[in-house]
């Protein structure tokens, strides 16, 4: 883990398409582990999820639209410390697919800047609406998303396959 950013060090913000996905793998794996620990009902989903499967799902979802990766890089180490993956589907619905910022870099504006960049990209591409899904167990993230105008609209219940 890199040291917490000092004033003399800066965060660079990069953006690109699916070619940047490989750079966020270690961060995504930390997010997946976070969800696995906090999931009350679907731990096995997160345990079974691989980065490759997640990437394939994102690419399939964005096949008729677009995918963007915003990456925050700590200049002192060159390591990625946060990311946002966004998609725009063929119906012009923008979705924040995944967000993660290393704990030592939270509350320093990194997540806010990543989100602003992703949402501006959606606006530039004329999305009709924007959405984000938040996993049960991660309700603490609601206050972060609320700052960008995301509010709960409905709750999706998914049937868990019970052992025979």
C-alpha positions in Angstrom: 0.0 0.0 0.0 1.5 3.4 -0.9 1.9 6.1 1.7 -0.9 8.5 2.1 -0.6 11.4 -0.4 1.5 14.3 0.8 1.0 17.8 -0.6 4.1 17.3 -2.8 2.5 14.3 -4.5 -0.3 14.4 -6.9 -3.0 12.1 -8.3 -3.2 11.8 -12.0 -6.5 11.0 -13.6 -6.5 8.8 -16.7 -9.4 7.7 -18.8 -9.9 5.2 -21.5 -11.8 2.3 -22.8 -11.6 -1.4 -22.0 -7.9 -1.4 -22.6 -7.5 0.2 -19.1 -9.4 -2.7 -17.4 -6.3 -4.7 -16.7 -4.8 -1.8 -14.7 -7.7 -1.9 -12.2 -7.6 -5.7 -11.5 -5.9 -5.4 -8.0 -8.3 -2.7 -6.9 -11.4 -4.6 -8.3 -10.3 -7.7 -6.4 -10.2 -5.7 -3.1 -13.7 -4.4 -3.9 -15.0 -7.9 -4.6 -13.5 -9.1 -1.3 -15.1 -6.2 0.5 -18.5 -7.2 -0.9 -17.9 -10.9 -0.1 -17.3 -10.0 3.6 -20.4 -7.8 3.8 -22.9 -9.8 1.8 -25.4 -11.4 4.1 -27.0 -13.7 1.5 -24.8 -13.9 -1.6 -21.3 -14.5 -0.4 -20.9 -17.4 -2.8 -21.6 -15.0 -5.7 -18.6 -12.8 -4.8 -16.4 -15.8 -3.9 -17.0 -17.3 -7.4 -16.7 -14.0 -9.3 -13.4 -13.6 -11.1 -12.1 -10.4 -12.6 -12.1 -12.0 -16.1 -15.8 -12.9 -15.7 -16.6 -9.4 -14.5 -14.8 -7.9 -17.5 -16.5 -10.2 -19.9 -19.9 -9.1 -18.5 -19.0 -5.4 -18.8 -17.9 -5.8 -22.4 -21.0 -7.7 -23.3 -23.2 -5.1 -21.6 -21.4 -2.3 -23.4 -21.4 -4.1 -26.8 -24.1 -1.9 -28.3 -22.9 1.2 -26.4 -19.7 2.4 -24.8 -17.5 1.6 -21.8 -15.1 4.0 -20.0 -12.6 3.4 -17.2 -11.5 6.4 -15.1 -8.3 5.7 -13.1 -6.6 7.6 -10.3 -2.8 7.1 -10.2 -0.7 8.2 -7.3 2.3 9.9 -8.9 4.7 9.0 -6.1 4.4 5.3 -6.8 2.7 5.1 -10.2 0.1 2.8 -8.7 -3.6 3.0 -9.3 -5.4 4.0 -6.2 -9.0 4.3 -7.4 -11.2 3.8 -10.4 -14.7 4.1 -11.8 -16.1 1.9 -14.6 -19.0 3.4 -16.5 -21.1 2.2 -19.4 -23.6 3.7 -21.8 -26.0 1.1 -23.3 -27.8 1.3 -26.6 -30.8 2.9 -25.0 -28.5 5.8 -23.8 -28.7 4.7 -20.1 -25.5 5.5 -18.3 -24.5 3.3 -15.4 -21.8 3.6 -12.9 -20.7 0.0 -12.9 -18.0 -0.1 -10.3 -16.2 2.3 -8.0 -13.3 1.8 -5.6 -10.8 4.0 -3.9 -8.0 2.7 -1.7 -8.7 3.4 2.0 -5.7 5.6 2.5 -6.9 7.8 -0.4 -10.5 8.2 0.7 -11.8 11.5 1.9 -9.2 13.3 -0.2 -11.5 14.0 -3.2 -10.2 11.1 -5.3 -13.6 9.4 -5.5 -15.4 12.7 -6.1 -13.1 13.5 -9.0 -13.5 10.1 -10.5 -17.3 10.3 -10.3 -17.3 13.9 -11.8 -15.2 12.7 -14.7 -17.5 9.6 -15.4 -20.7 11.7 -15.1 -19.3 14.4 -17.4 -18.5 11.7 -20.0 -22.1 10.5 -19.7 -23.4 14.0 -20.2 -21.2 14.6 -23.2 -22.6 11.4 -24.7 -26.2 12.5 -24.2 -27.4 9.8 -21.8 -31.2 9.8 -21.1 -30.7 8.7 -17.5 -28.0 7.6 -15.1 -28.0 4.8 -12.5 -25.8 2.9 -10.1 -26.5 -0.4 -8.3 -25.3 -0.7 -4.7 -24.9 -4.2 -3.2 -26.7 -5.0 0.0 -24.2 -4.7 2.8 -22.7 -1.6 1.2 -25.3 0.9 2.2 -22.5 3.1 3.6 -21.9 4.1 0.0 -25.3 5.7 -0.3 -24.1 9.0 1.1 -21.3 9.1 -1.4 -23.7 8.6 -4.3 -26.3 11.0 -2.8 -23.8 13.8 -3.3 -24.1 13.2 -7.1 -27.9 13.1 -7.1 -28.4 9.3 -6.9 -31.2 8.3 -4.6 -32.8 4.9 -3.9 -35.8 4.3 -6.3 -36.5 0.6 -5.9 -35.2 -2.6 -4.3 -34.5 -5.7 -6.4 -34.9 -9.0 -4.5 -33.2 -12.0 -6.1 -34.2 -15.5 -5.3 -31.3 -17.5 -3.7 -31.0 -21.0 -4.9 -31.5 -23.2 -1.9 -29.7 -26.5 -1.5 -31.8 -29.6 -2.4 
